[in-house]
Amino acid sequence: MSFDVASITKSSPANNHLVIIHGPPGIGKTTFAAQFTNPLFIMTDEGGLGSNEVHAFPMCKKMSDVFESIRACFKLKVGDRETLVIDSLSSLEAIIFKQVAIDNGFSRLENVAYGKGYDIALSHWVDICSMLRNLLDNGIFKYVVLIAHTDVSSFKNPDGEDYNFYNIKLHRKAAGLFLEQADVVGFASQPVIINSSGPREGVAGKKGGPVLHLKQKPTLLAKNRRDLPDMINFNAKDFLDGIETFENQNKNEIKGQTK
């Protein structure tokens, strides 16, 4: 390959999307993903699909099951499916940890010498990320939606009050990889209001429906490469409408540049 002026090309606008959604149990992450167009699920979470009626591979209990399911997706034709969902990354991590430990003759990943178990696990995550990106780049899926649980940690603030930070529940190396690869990371939460008077004074109650945070804050992990609002209602329609607006803006910009 020749690297000269003639080899320079112009990048195309983003028309596929790697999305990570994390949040507390029961907030509706699986239902959110099931509302995407024509989804196909790879399930690793024993919680299952609930009342959602979607197409899915058999429950993955081993790491090889997951890789088999992803490889099978390459046999799909463009247009067969629009969305691939993995539910969930957090449960998949436990499967990967177990397999790495077994491969190295241990029952627990922590027993692998010098912390190498986590590096081996990361190599499997890298392979998974690469395969998912290839599925997107080849046009087999427009969306890959990765569901994760949320880990809550306390941050000791030297300049003020301590606060909680809501992060993806993954080992830090895997979390860093997925944060780098993702186009959008959303944190789902339920707003609450504290009653200030009456018999329920001091008791928290729901304030409207769940929301999806799409902007990084000191208290939560989020990411947004798609010019989406900082926060939207937690439903797929509002999210997909935002993606469509982003894509249309890109198309209009290209048309303007070619006139």
SVG drawing of the C-alpha trace seen along z (x, -y; Angstrom):
<svg xmlns="http://www.w3.org/2000/svg" viewBox="-50 -24 54 51">
<polyline fill="none" stroke="black" stroke-width="0.4" points="0.0,0.0 1.3,-3.4 1.0,-6.2 1.1,-9.4 -1.2,-12.3 -3.1,-10.2 -4.0,-7.7 -5.8,-10.3 -9.6,-9.6 -12.4,-11.4 -14.1,-9.6 -17.8,-8.7 -20.3,-10.0 -21.2,-7.6 -24.1,-5.4 -23.6,-2.6 -23.6,-2.8 -22.1,-0.9 -24.2,-1.7 -23.7,-0.8 -26.6,-1.2 -26.0,-0.7 -28.3,-1.2 -29.7,0.4 -31.7,3.7 -35.3,3.4 -34.9,-0.1 -35.9,1.4 -32.6,1.9 -33.6,5.1 -37.0,3.6 -35.2,0.5 -33.0,2.7 -36.0,4.8 -37.7,1.7 -34.9,1.2 -35.7,2.2 -35.6,6.0 -33.3,6.9 -31.4,10.2 -30.3,11.0 -27.2,12.8 -28.2,13.6 -25.7,14.2 -27.8,12.9 -30.0,15.5 -32.6,12.8 -33.8,13.5 -35.9,11.5 -38.9,11.1 -42.1,10.4 -40.1,9.1 -40.9,11.2 -37.7,11.0 -35.4,13.3 -32.5,14.7 -29.8,17.3 -29.9,20.0 -28.7,18.8 -24.9,18.6 -23.3,20.4 -19.8,20.7 -17.4,18.3 -17.4,20.5 -21.2,20.1 -20.8,16.3 -18.1,16.5 -20.2,19.0 -23.3,16.7 -21.3,13.7 -19.7,15.7 -23.1,16.9 -24.2,13.3 -21.6,13.0 -23.8,15.4 -26.7,13.0 -27.4,11.0 -27.5,7.2 -31.0,6.2 -31.9,9.4 -31.5,7.7 -30.8,4.1 -29.9,4.5 -27.6,6.9 -28.0,6.9 -25.7,8.5 -27.5,8.8 -25.4,8.4 -21.7,7.4 -21.5,7.8 -22.7,11.5 -20.5,12.1 -17.5,11.0 -18.2,13.6 -18.3,16.3 -15.0,15.0 -13.3,15.0 -14.5,18.5 -13.1,19.8 -9.7,18.0 -9.4,19.5 -10.2,23.0 -7.8,22.7 -5.0,21.9 -5.8,24.7 -7.6,22.6 -11.1,22.3 -10.8,18.5 -9.4,15.8 -7.7,14.1 -5.5,17.2 -3.8,16.8 -0.2,15.6 0.7,11.9 -2.7,10.7 -2.2,12.1 -5.7,13.5 -7.2,10.0 -4.8,9.4 -5.9,12.7 -9.6,11.8 -9.0,8.4 -7.6,10.2 -10.9,12.0 -12.8,8.7 -10.6,7.2 -11.6,10.0 -15.3,9.5 -15.0,5.8 -13.3,6.4 -16.0,8.8 -18.8,6.4 -17.1,3.5 -16.8,5.8 -20.5,6.6 -21.2,2.9 -18.7,1.9 -19.9,4.7 -23.5,3.4 -24.9,6.5 -26.2,4.5 -26.8,0.7 -26.8,0.9 -25.0,3.0 -26.5,2.4 -24.5,3.7 -26.4,3.8 -24.4,3.6 -25.1,3.4 -24.1,0.4 -21.4,0.3 -21.8,-2.4 -18.7,-3.6 -18.1,-6.3 -15.8,-9.2 -14.0,-10.9 -14.1,-14.6 -11.3,-16.6 -12.9,-19.8 -16.5,-19.2 -19.1,-16.6 -18.4,-13.0 -20.6,-11.6 -21.4,-8.3 -20.2,-7.6 -22.2,-5.3 -20.0,-3.3 -20.2,-0.3 -19.9,2.9 -16.9,4.3 -13.2,4.7 -11.5,1.4 -9.5,2.7 -12.6,4.0 -14.5,0.9 -11.8,-1.3 -11.8,0.7 -15.6,0.5 -15.7,-3.2 -13.1,-3.9 -15.0,-1.8 -18.5,-3.0 -20.2,-5.8 -22.8,-6.3 -22.8,-5.3 -26.1,-6.0 -26.9,-5.7 -30.5,-5.0 -32.0,-6.2 -35.2,-6.9 -35.5,-10.6 -36.8,-10.9 -38.3,-13.6 -38.2,-13.9 -41.5,-14.8 -40.9,-17.9 -44.2,-17.9 -47.2,-15.8 -47.3,-12.2 -44.6,-11.1 -42.2,-13.9 -38.6,-12.8 -39.7,-9.8 -38.5,-9.5 -40.9,-9.0 -40.7,-8.7 -40.6,-11.9 -41.9,-11.0 -40.5,-8.1 -36.9,-6.8 -34.4,-9.0 -31.3,-8.3 -28.2,-10.4 -26.0,-10.9 -23.5,-13.4 -20.6,-12.6 -21.0,-14.1 -18.9,-13.9 -21.4,-11.4 -22.0,-9.1 -20.3,-7.6 -21.8,-8.6 -20.5,-9.4 -22.0,-10.9 -20.5,-11.1 -23.8,-11.5 -24.9,-15.0 -27.7,-13.6 -29.4,-15.7 -27.7,-15.5 -30.7,-13.7 -33.8,-12.0 -36.7,-9.9 -35.6,-6.3 -37.3,-4.8 -36.0,-3.6 -38.1,-6.0 -36.6,-9.2 -33.1,-7.7 -33.6,-6.6 -35.2,-9.9 -32.0,-11.6 -29.8,-9.3 -31.9,-10.0 -31.5,-13.7 -27.8,-13.3 -27.6,-11.2 -29.8,-13.7 -27.5,-16.6 -24.5,-14.7 -26.3,-14.1 -27.2,-17.8 -23.7,-18.9 -22.4,-16.6 -24.9,-17.9 -23.9,-21.4 -20.2,-20.6 -20.9,-19.1 -22.9,-22.0"/>
</svg>
